[in-house]
């Protein structure tokens, strides 16, 4: 997927993990993650077109070696990250 020309991406519930940098340097503009995917490394690192990310699950897990900032590092046009189904505890 590195360098992909896909502009909208919807990941289904069947996706249980994201390999590090899998979508790096792609032209994805919007992504919807419909699972409790384990985000590893910078899955969307340097996606300069990415403007919106939505996590529809109730929880998000990051690996011990990852962080939320690393997931979207250098996504300079990212203007919104949404968690519509999460509750704060």
LINNOR-V293498 format. One record per helix or strand of 3 or more residues. SS is the DSSP state (~ for helix, > for strand). FROM is the first residue (numbers start at 1). LEN is the number of residues. If there is no record, write none. Layout:
SS/FROM/LEN  SS/FROM/LEN
//
This chain:
>/8/4  >/30/4  >/52/4  ~/68/4  >/80/3
//
